[in-house]
């Protein structure tokens, strides 16, 4: 559309230039016709006017070289013969003045008339599109919607017919103008030769071949015009034979292209007309590099509306209109609300603007980069068909005998169980939480003396009552971790659910460009509640009991990734159906150490039921210098002073 609009402006400019030139040339011919006594002066002026054709700088002047050279030759001949010319009114009126008048009154006037018809059809189409854009989302009055859609289709067909007739006339004018420039001069020269037959015997011998070549050239141009006119008639007949659904909006059959880096088309833009009033204007928009451009009606070129680099594009609900989206600059100071005319255009505009915002257009092969990014995003969020295919070389909890994983039995070694499908582990479309934000009331409660925070995992007050005594516990271990994400899962007793949760959390962070994480301290207290603590404020973000941890595992390829599944129940329903949540962390140490700590804590919890077994287990553990049990190597002292920076970029 952008190319067509630009070409139309060029063709119209060319027609205006041709009209001006035709009027000037006709005035020169009429002067020759009416000025018998000033024949010499008139023919001299005509010769000069013929030479001006080369200087007109027609926008579509390509291919006029033969016409220019021929007119130059005519001008030279007129200069040589101006002293010998006398006017034969009848012959000059029939052979010189009349063809040019006919060209101006017939061809150029037809262009002007078709232009007015095309403008009227365009205005009617704009009015129909305004009515269609105002259709509400509700489906209460289908009759009104059908009438508006039919009106749009009729207006588009009418505009299409008017535009094709107008374009065909503009194309034909490029051939007719050449004939119109040459035919009058051919008639003029024949009139002169007939009148001065005796005196022009010598001159005619010199000009016979030249005039014959001019005649052949005009016939050749006419033949080209006939061929082009027939081709345009066939194309017009083929285009008019399509169904009305082609002209109806929101009936696109082609799939949405999400890898575009350029886009052009009509959009409605919302403009403020007052403090609380707005108006919608339908304008032509297109992208150019990293800029959004707008071309007003009648303009040859467009102007920049907004720099799209690093801008954000999102769908919005606006004034009960469909297919609206908003573009916001990186600073947030500038924003535009636009409306597309169909769902396909709506989705393609959003995808294209997002691709441009990522500055893909600056790469060596932007189309390939856009396709690769789109495929990567689709693969990242598409469930895999088998864990065995996806996690080749990924952690196998059975083979590594990882804490919290099921031990293979003799029967299991005989026959491998079938790998579960991702849908059996995590429901499709499950939301992912990337950070743990406490409400203000809970933050104040934890910093108030005697205050208690409600537990999201369903522990009772009695179970959490030991929380205040955790500082005096001998069995403690603290790990510096970064919370990557959590999500609800369907299964709490399969190790595969942890690996699938890791995959989905990391994929979602990559797709949404979320790379910043907050450092926390994961404290295991085997005699109390385990907690995830903010090192700066000492506020507990989450807390859980070890007996509620049903699965835990570390990633094999990235040993710093660790996850575990916590079981919970609905509040007030002690015997209700259990729910499971998977938590994924990135640790400063090996995830195996965290898994070992959880496993050890579970062993201690079980050993508490047997005092002798507990005593034997405690004897086997070394002590630190302050009399506490040494569970693992120290992490360098950073876990206690909370001096690490809060916002780190995850390497996961």
Buried (B, 14 or more C-beta within 10 A) or exposed (E): EBEEBBBBBBBBBBBEBBBEBBEEBBEBBBBBBBBEEEBEEBBBBBBEBBBBBBEBEBBBBEEBEBBBEBBBBBBEBBBEBBEBBEBBEEBBBEBBBBBBBEBBEEBBEBBEEBBEBBEEBBEBBBEBBEBBBEBEEEEEEEEEBEEBBEBBBBBBBBBBBBBBBBBBBBBBBBBBBBBBBBBBBBBBBBBBBEBBEEEBEEBBEEBEEBBEEBEEBBEEBBEBBEEBBEEBEEEBEEEEEEEEEEBBBBBEEEEBBBBBBBBBBBBBBBEEEEEEEEEBEBBBBBBBBBBBBBBEEEEEEBEEBBBBBEBBBEEEEBEEBBBBBBBBBEEEEEEBBBBBBBEBBBBBBBBBBBBBBBBBBEEEEBBEBBEEBBEEBEEBEEBBEEBBEBBEEBBBBBEEEBBBBBEBEEEEEEEEEEBBBBEBBBEEEEEBBBEBEBEEEBBEBBEEEEEBBEBBBBBEEEBBEEBEEBEEBBBBBBBBBBBBBBBBBBBBEBBBBBBBBBBBBBBBBBBEEBEBBBBBBBBBBBBBBBBBBBBEEEBBBBBBBBEBBBBBBBBBEBBBBBBBBBBBBEEEEEEEEEBBBBBBBBBBBBBBBBBBBBBBBBBBBEBEEEEEBBEEBBEEBEEEEEEBBEBBEEBEEBBEEBEBEBEBEBEB
